[in-house]
Amino acid sequence: MDVDQLAVAGLVIKSGDKVKMVPARDRRREKPLEADELEETLVGPLPKGKKKRKTDVLKIHPNDVRFRTAVDGCHALALRYLESKGGAAGIGSAKALALQQHWNKESAVCRLIDALVHAAPEAVRFEKGKDSAAALFPEFRAWHVLLEPLFGILPPEWVEKKPAQGVFTSFFDGEEDADKKKETGDEE
């Protein structure tokens, strides 16, 4: 999708030449839309009856009756898991939503979660403080946890890479060897 289309869909915020991805919690609407508030249009459900802003429609609530896009469904599952404090309760809440929406292994939501988990950058995999990318986008870790219990797909193993060791010592060891050779006059 074009960046402008993503911005119109409420998935990113575009400011000048900068594009910021919108986390699931920032896309959360205060109340779910009820079935009688929706009217199908070419761009997806829009509210009828009660006055709502278009930006509210682009947001989601984990208890919405249905979701416009697979991304909305993915965010709703993550919100269900996170708002239930994770663990067995979070998995149960997300599983109830998946069953209600008839999302299975062949669904677009499952395929998208699988792709997102495989493509997740290391920065969102492991939380390193409250301002880390992982803290800002906890949905990636939620999707990683939910993939197997909801859809029977074994997620990839996320192993934190250890910092490289000995990078500077080998450099300095080489300098010391060169210095010793100068002192002793040894040359190879």
Backbone as CSV, one residue per row, in Angstrom:
resi,resn,N_x,N_y,N_z,CA_x,CA_y,CA_z,C_x,C_y,C_z
1,MET,0.838,-1.194,0.000,0.000,0.000,0.000,0.875,1.247,0.000
2,ASP,0.353,2.262,-0.574,0.989,3.558,-0.581,0.947,4.137,0.836
3,VAL,1.938,4.910,1.203,2.001,5.498,2.547,0.777,6.364,2.809
4,ASP,0.321,7.098,1.798,-0.867,7.935,1.982,-2.103,7.081,2.274
5,GLN,-2.213,5.916,1.618,-3.329,5.008,1.886,-3.246,4.467,3.318
6,LEU,-2.039,4.150,3.775,-1.864,3.675,5.148,-2.267,4.755,6.150
7,ALA,-1.944,6.002,5.840,-2.315,7.111,6.721,-3.833,7.287,6.752
8,VAL,-4.484,7.195,5.586,-5.941,7.307,5.516,-6.596,6.166,6.300
9,ALA,-5.975,4.978,6.257,-6.510,3.818,6.973,-6.245,3.893,8.473
10,GLY,-5.474,4.883,8.914,-5.212,5.035,10.343,-4.108,4.138,10.877
11,LEU,-3.281,3.572,9.980,-2.226,2.656,10.412,-0.888,3.346,10.634
12,VAL,-0.694,4.494,9.999,0.529,5.269,10.189,0.160,6.741,10.314
13,ILE,1.088,7.511,10.865,0.949,8.962,10.935,2.073,9.540,10.096
14,LYS,1.703,10.359,9.135,2.679,10.951,8.234,2.833,12.419,8.596
15,SER,4.087,12.822,8.813,4.379,14.208,9.134,5.610,14.616,8.331
16,GLY,5.396,15.366,7.270,6.508,15.739,6.395,7.060,14.500,5.715
17,ASP,8.361,14.260,5.901,8.980,13.077,5.303,9.108,11.931,6.293
18,LYS,8.526,12.098,7.477,8.584,11.056,8.503,7.272,10.283,8.555
19,VAL,7.378,8.969,8.728,6.210,8.103,8.835,6.352,7.307,10.124
20,LYS,5.320,7.353,10.966,5.350,6.651,12.243,4.230,5.606,12.264
21,MET,4.598,4.362,12.561,3.613,3.295,12.664,2.783,3.511,13.936
22,VAL,1.489,3.294,13.852,0.602,3.495,14.997,0.468,2.173,15.758
23,PRO,0.853,2.154,17.044,0.711,0.926,17.842,-0.761,0.570,18.055
24,ALA,-1.009,-0.689,18.355,-2.381,-1.179,18.557,-3.100,-0.378,19.639
25,ARG,-2.428,-0.086,20.747,-3.123,0.622,21.846,-3.544,2.028,21.445
26,ASP,-2.824,2.660,20.492,-3.212,3.995,20.035,-4.349,3.931,19.016
27,ARG,-4.593,2.762,18.466,-5.705,2.582,17.524,-6.979,2.165,18.255
28,ARG,-6.905,1.961,19.561,-8.047,1.453,20.324,-9.096,2.538,20.499
29,ARG,-10.318,2.205,20.159,-11.472,3.068,20.354,-12.009,2.841,21.763
30,GLU,-12.626,3.836,22.338,-13.151,3.740,23.702,-14.267,2.698,23.833
31,LYS,-15.200,2.694,22.866,-16.330,1.760,22.901,-16.388,0.976,21.599
32,PRO,-16.875,-0.271,21.675,-17.047,-1.016,20.424,-18.213,-0.461,19.613
33,LEU,-18.108,-0.583,18.296,-19.240,-0.242,17.435,-20.211,-1.409,17.472
34,GLU,-21.466,-1.123,17.614,-22.491,-2.156,17.614,-22.888,-2.473,16.175
35,ALA,-23.468,-3.626,15.978,-23.855,-4.062,14.633,-24.785,-3.058,13.962
36,ASP,-25.710,-2.460,14.721,-26.652,-1.521,14.114,-26.017,-0.158,13.815
37,GLU,-24.788,0.058,14.233,-24.098,1.310,13.936,-23.287,1.221,12.643
38,LEU,-23.221,0.050,12.061,-22.386,-0.137,10.884,-23.201,-0.114,9.607
39,GLU,-22.603,0.445,8.595,-23.198,0.407,7.265,-22.074,0.095,6.292
40,GLU,-22.252,-0.951,5.497,-21.203,-1.345,4.569,-21.038,-0.293,3.470
41,THR,-19.808,0.056,3.204,-19.475,0.947,2.096,-18.303,0.331,1.355
42,LEU,-17.857,0.980,0.313,-16.731,0.470,-0.453,-15.447,0.455,0.368
43,VAL,-15.320,1.378,1.315,-14.097,1.441,2.115,-14.227,0.687,3.423
44,GLY,-15.355,0.063,3.663,-15.543,-0.690,4.898,-16.673,-0.113,5.722
45,PRO,-16.910,-0.675,6.899,-18.016,-0.228,7.735,-17.855,1.216,8.192
46,LEU,-18.910,1.988,8.049,-18.940,3.341,8.580,-20.156,3.441,9.493
47,PRO,-20.067,4.259,10.528,-21.190,4.335,11.461,-22.396,5.033,10.852
48,LYS,-23.559,4.609,11.286,-24.775,5.327,10.926,-25.528,5.589,12.220
49,GLY,-26.428,6.503,12.201,-27.171,6.813,13.419,-26.390,7.797,14.270
50,LYS,-25.804,7.334,15.354,-25.061,8.204,16.263,-23.899,8.854,15.530
51,LYS,-23.657,10.117,15.859,-22.599,10.837,15.173,-21.235,10.387,15.696
52,LYS,-20.404,9.907,14.787,-19.044,9.492,15.120,-18.106,10.124,14.107
53,ARG,-16.893,10.383,14.554,-15.886,10.910,13.641,-15.302,9.757,12.836
54,LYS,-14.820,10.080,11.629,-14.232,9.052,10.778,-13.002,8.442,11.443
55,THR,-12.247,9.254,12.200,-11.064,8.718,12.879,-11.448,7.662,13.908
56,ASP,-12.634,7.797,14.513,-13.103,6.776,15.461,-13.402,5.464,14.741
57,VAL,-13.915,5.557,13.543,-14.240,4.358,12.775,-12.965,3.632,12.375
58,LEU,-11.913,4.377,12.081,-10.646,3.770,11.687,-9.953,3.098,12.859
59,LYS,-10.368,3.446,14.054,-9.821,2.794,15.230,-10.567,1.490,15.448
60,ILE,-10.086,0.710,16.383,-10.724,-0.573,16.655,-10.985,-0.717,18.145
61,HIS,-11.847,-1.626,18.461,-12.082,-2.041,19.847,-12.044,-3.560,19.829
62,PRO,-11.396,-4.180,20.814,-11.297,-5.641,20.777,-12.640,-6.359,20.857
63,ASN,-13.717,-5.636,21.161,-15.044,-6.251,21.219,-15.940,-5.822,20.066
64,ASP,-15.357,-5.256,19.009,-16.156,-4.891,17.845,-16.825,-6.144,17.271
65,VAL,-17.973,-5.944,16.638,-18.724,-7.044,16.046,-17.969,-7.632,14.861
66,ARG,-17.341,-6.773,14.067,-16.495,-7.240,12.969,-15.408,-6.205,12.711
67,PHE,-14.460,-6.595,11.850,-13.292,-5.762,11.610,-13.128,-5.547,10.113
68,ARG,-12.738,-4.327,9.733,-12.616,-3.960,8.324,-11.491,-4.702,7.620
69,THR,-10.344,-4.845,8.290,-9.165,-5.408,7.634,-8.514,-6.471,8.510
70,ALA,-7.599,-7.228,7.913,-6.843,-8.228,8.672,-5.974,-7.544,9.733
71,VAL,-5.444,-6.377,9.425,-4.626,-5.651,10.413,-5.482,-5.289,11.619
72,ASP,-6.720,-4.875,11.379,-7.623,-4.566,12.496,-7.836,-5.807,13.360
73,GLY,-8.020,-6.954,12.727,-8.191,-8.203,13.474,-6.950,-8.564,14.269
74,CYS,-5.781,-8.387,13.666,-4.520,-8.663,14.374,-4.379,-7.769,15.598
75,HIS,-4.691,-6.483,15.431,-4.606,-5.561,16.553,-5.618,-5.916,17.639
76,ALA,-6.815,-6.321,17.236,-7.835,-6.698,18.217,-7.385,-7.910,19.032
77,LEU,-6.801,-8.914,18.380,-6.298,-10.089,19.107,-5.208,-9.696,20.098
78,ALA,-4.287,-8.837,19.653,-3.206,-8.394,20.542,-3.772,-7.625,21.730
79,LEU,-4.754,-6.756,21.473,-5.356,-5.991,22.568,-6.066,-6.913,23.560
80,ARG,-6.775,-7.910,23.048,-7.444,-8.870,23.939,-6.421,-9.543,24.852
81,TYR,-5.315,-9.987,24.257,-4.261,-10.667,25.022,-3.635,-9.720,26.049
82,LEU,-3.266,-8.533,25.618,-2.569,-7.586,26.491,-3.472,-7.041,27.593
83,GLU,-4.733,-6.766,27.273,-5.648,-6.215,28.269,-6.074,-7.243,29.301
84,SER,-5.856,-8.526,28.996,-6.123,-9.598,29.970,-4.854,-9.959,30.738
85,LYS,-3.829,-9.125,30.604,-2.540,-9.291,31.308,-1.767,-10.511,30.834
86,GLY,-1.991,-10.948,29.594,-1.226,-12.045,29.016,-1.525,-13.380,29.663
87,GLY,-0.595,-14.304,29.547,-0.744,-15.634,30.133,-1.958,-16.371,29.619
88,ALA,-2.449,-17.308,30.443,-3.589,-18.143,30.062,-4.856,-17.304,29.859
89,ALA,-5.049,-16.284,30.688,-6.234,-15.428,30.551,-6.204,-14.673,29.221
90,GLY,-5.040,-14.162,28.855,-4.903,-13.438,27.594,-5.122,-14.342,26.403
91,ILE,-4.577,-15.559,26.466,-4.765,-16.521,25.385,-6.237,-16.893,25.268
92,GLY,-6.890,-17.117,26.397,-8.318,-17.460,26.386,-9.171,-16.353,25.791
93,SER,-8.874,-15.109,26.161,-9.643,-13.984,25.642,-9.444,-13.834,24.134
94,ALA,-8.194,-13.966,23.682,-7.904,-13.860,22.252,-8.534,-15.025,21.484
95,LYS,-8.498,-16.208,22.086,-9.081,-17.394,21.432,-10.598,-17.226,21.271
96,ALA,-11.254,-16.649,22.274,-12.696,-16.401,22.176,-13.004,-15.472,21.006
97,LEU,-12.189,-14.439,20.814,-12.396,-13.528,19.699,-12.163,-14.240,18.367
98,ALA,-11.093,-15.031,18.288,-10.799,-15.763,17.049,-11.944,-16.711,16.690
99,LEU,-12.503,-17.386,17.680,-13.628,-18.294,17.425,-14.870,-17.514,16.985
100,GLN,-15.144,-16.410,17.651,-16.307,-15.580,17.318,-16.212,-15.070,15.879
101,GLN,-15.011,-14.699,15.456,-14.810,-14.138,14.118,-14.549,-15.215,13.054
102,HIS,-14.484,-16.478,13.483,-14.213,-17.601,12.575,-12.835,-17.486,11.911
103,TRP,-11.849,-17.004,12.694,-10.488,-16.925,12.192,-9.811,-18.254,12.465
104,ASN,-9.291,-18.870,11.428,-8.586,-20.142,11.567,-7.242,-20.045,10.860
105,LYS,-6.595,-21.186,10.697,-5.257,-21.224,10.105,-5.218,-20.664,8.682
106,GLU,-6.329,-20.756,7.964,-6.377,-20.266,6.582,-6.826,-18.806,6.482
107,SER,-7.210,-18.198,7.581,-7.736,-16.830,7.551,-6.630,-15.815,7.267
108,ALA,-7.048,-14.673,6.733,-6.102,-13.591,6.450,-5.451,-13.092,7.739
109,VAL,-6.199,-13.092,8.827,-5.653,-12.634,10.114,-4.514,-13.553,10.554
110,CYS,-4.707,-14.850,10.471,-3.663,-15.808,10.842,-2.433,-15.649,9.953
111,ARG,-2.656,-15.561,8.656,-1.522,-15.435,7.735,-0.738,-14.148,7.985
112,LEU,-1.455,-13.071,8.306,-0.787,-11.799,8.576,-0.003,-11.865,9.888
113,ILE,-0.587,-12.440,10.915,0.136,-12.575,12.190,1.399,-13.403,11.979
114,ASP,1.280,-14.496,11.248,2.435,-15.339,10.966,3.524,-14.528,10.258
115,ALA,3.146,-13.749,9.264,4.112,-12.925,8.527,4.731,-11.860,9.434
116,LEU,3.915,-11.228,10.276,4.424,-10.189,11.176,5.407,-10.762,12.192
117,VAL,5.111,-11.942,12.706,5.999,-12.583,13.684,7.334,-12.940,13.019
118,HIS,7.271,-13.442,11.798,8.514,-13.796,11.100,9.319,-12.561,10.691
119,ALA,8.643,-11.467,10.400,9.328,-10.257,9.938,9.673,-9.292,11.073
120,ALA,9.287,-9.611,12.294,9.490,-8.691,13.415,10.960,-8.362,13.612
121,PRO,11.306,-7.075,13.616,12.691,-6.709,13.878,13.059,-7.049,15.326
122,GLU,14.332,-7.271,15.565,14.775,-7.656,16.902,14.388,-6.611,17.948
123,ALA,14.304,-5.354,17.564,13.982,-4.282,18.508,12.605,-4.453,19.147
124,VAL,11.657,-5.112,18.475,10.319,-5.287,19.056,10.166,-6.638,19.748
125,ARG,11.181,-7.463,19.695,11.088,-8.802,20.274,11.394,-8.833,21.765
126,PHE,12.301,-7.992,22.218,12.761,-8.048,23.605,12.703,-6.655,24.219
127,GLU,11.926,-6.529,25.284,11.761,-5.233,25.928,13.030,-4.846,26.677
128,LYS,13.470,-3.627,26.447,14.680,-3.115,27.094,14.381,-1.745,27.691
129,GLY,13.371,-1.697,28.531,12.994,-0.432,29.155,11.703,0.115,28.585
130,LYS,11.137,1.077,29.297,9.811,1.586,28.943,9.778,2.394,27.647
131,ASP,10.916,2.867,27.179,10.947,3.630,25.938,11.467,2.820,24.755
132,SER,11.684,1.535,24.973,12.202,0.693,23.887,11.099,0.435,22.854
133,ALA,11.508,0.052,21.655,10.545,-0.259,20.592,9.618,-1.387,21.033
134,ALA,10.154,-2.350,21.766,9.328,-3.477,22.234,8.257,-3.008,23.213
135,ALA,8.565,-2.028,24.038,7.566,-1.496,24.975,6.501,-0.691,24.226
136,LEU,6.888,-0.034,23.154,5.936,0.753,22.370,5.043,-0.122,21.492
137,PHE,5.545,-1.301,21.106,4.795,-2.205,20.229,4.718,-3.601,20.850
138,PRO,4.020,-3.750,21.994,3.931,-5.063,22.640,3.117,-6.070,21.840
139,GLU,2.389,-5.597,20.829,1.581,-6.509,20.022,2.430,-7.563,19.328
140,PHE,3.676,-7.250,18.983,4.526,-8.250,18.323,4.775,-9.450,19.234
141,ARG,5.050,-9.192,20.504,5.262,-10.298,21.448,3.954,-11.037,21.706
142,ALA,2.837,-10.318,21.708,1.530,-10.967,21.880,1.264,-11.906,20.709
143,TRP,1.514,-11.463,19.489,1.292,-12.308,18.318,2.188,-13.534,18.356
144,HIS,3.415,-13.358,18.817,4.355,-14.479,18.911,3.806,-15.543,19.862
145,VAL,3.245,-15.096,20.985,2.669,-16.019,21.975,1.398,-16.669,21.439
146,LEU,0.576,-15.922,20.713,-0.748,-16.395,20.286,-0.725,-17.314,19.071
147,LEU,0.315,-17.272,18.295,0.337,-17.999,17.031,0.059,-19.491,17.202
148,GLU,0.699,-20.140,18.153,0.492,-21.584,18.321,-0.837,-21.925,18.993
149,PRO,-1.192,-21.305,20.131,-2.455,-21.714,20.766,-3.707,-21.365,19.960
150,LEU,-3.658,-20.309,19.152,-4.838,-19.925,18.378,-4.916,-20.640,17.026
151,PHE,-3.769,-20.819,16.395,-3.787,-21.303,15.021,-2.973,-22.575,14.794
152,GLY,-2.321,-23.088,15.827,-1.551,-24.316,15.697,-0.275,-24.165,14.882
153,ILE,0.216,-22.941,14.754,1.444,-22.691,13.996,2.568,-22.419,14.987
154,LEU,3.624,-23.200,14.885,4.776,-23.020,15.759,5.504,-21.747,15.360
155,PRO,5.619,-20.787,16.278,6.301,-19.537,15.920,7.806,-19.743,15.832
156,PRO,8.495,-18.868,15.113,9.953,-18.982,15.060,10.538,-18.709,16.447
157,GLU,11.677,-19.306,16.700,12.330,-19.086,17.993,12.962,-17.700,17.979
158,TRP,12.651,-16.930,18.983,13.249,-15.612,19.124,14.329,-15.725,20.188
159,VAL,15.569,-15.669,19.766,16.703,-15.752,20.676,17.434,-14.423,20.617
160,GLU,17.615,-13.838,21.782,18.301,-12.553,21.840,19.780,-12.749,21.517
161,LYS,20.258,-11.964,20.575,21.662,-12.055,20.195,22.517,-11.423,21.285
162,LYS,23.591,-12.108,21.623,24.522,-11.572,22.615,25.456,-10.597,21.910
163,PRO,25.900,-9.568,22.637,26.831,-8.626,22.008,28.110,-9.339,21.598
164,ALA,28.694,-8.897,20.517,29.932,-9.498,20.040,31.016,-9.351,21.104
165,GLN,31.755,-10.413,21.325,32.814,-10.412,22.329,34.166,-10.414,21.639
166,GLY,35.121,-9.752,22.241,36.484,-9.791,21.753,36.748,-8.937,20.533
167,VAL,35.861,-8.054,20.185,36.061,-7.224,19.005,37.254,-6.298,19.213
168,PHE,37.323,-5.677,20.393,38.402,-4.730,20.644,39.693,-5.430,21.070
169,THR,39.569,-6.556,21.761,40.782,-7.226,22.230,41.611,-7.736,21.066
170,SER,40.989,-8.245,20.021,41.777,-8.737,18.895,42.467,-7.579,18.191
171,PHE,41.829,-6.421,18.160,42.440,-5.249,17.556,43.656,-4.824,18.372
172,PHE,43.478,-4.748,19.697,44.573,-4.326,20.555,45.670,-5.384,20.625
173,ASP,45.274,-6.662,20.577,46.280,-7.726,20.570,47.191,-7.560,19.370
174,GLY,46.641,-7.212,18.235,47.438,-7.001,17.029,48.410,-5.847,17.206
175,GLU,47.974,-4.765,17.876,48.853,-3.629,18.135,49.999,-4.029,19.051
176,GLU,49.650,-4.805,20.105,50.682,-5.241,21.048,51.707,-6.106,20.350
177,ASP,51.264,-7.008,19.482,52.183,-7.866,18.742,53.112,-7.023,17.867
178,ALA,52.571,-6.013,17.217,53.379,-5.150,16.360,54.400,-4.382,17.195
179,ASP,53.950,-3.886,18.375,54.869,-3.164,19.264,55.988,-4.075,19.744
180,LYS,55.675,-5.320,20.113,56.688,-6.264,20.581,57.680,-6.574,19.478
181,LYS,57.189,-6.702,18.250,58.075,-7.002,17.124,59.058,-5.863,16.913
182,LYS,58.568,-4.618,17.077,59.461,-3.469,16.926,60.529,-3.472,17.994
183,GLU,60.122,-3.809,19.259,61.063,-3.830,20.370,62.113,-4.906,20.198
184,THR,61.707,-6.086,19.774,62.638,-7.220,19.679,63.302,-7.303,18.317
185,GLY,62.758,-6.577,17.350,63.329,-6.643,16.019,62.892,-7.854,15.237
186,ASP,61.960,-8.634,15.798,61.455,-9.815,15.095,60.516,-9.380,13.989
187,GLU,60.709,-9.919,12.821,59.783,-9.689,11.734,59.520,-10.996,11.051
188,GLU,58.328,-11.193,10.638,57.979,-12.457,9.969,58.114,-12.319,8.491
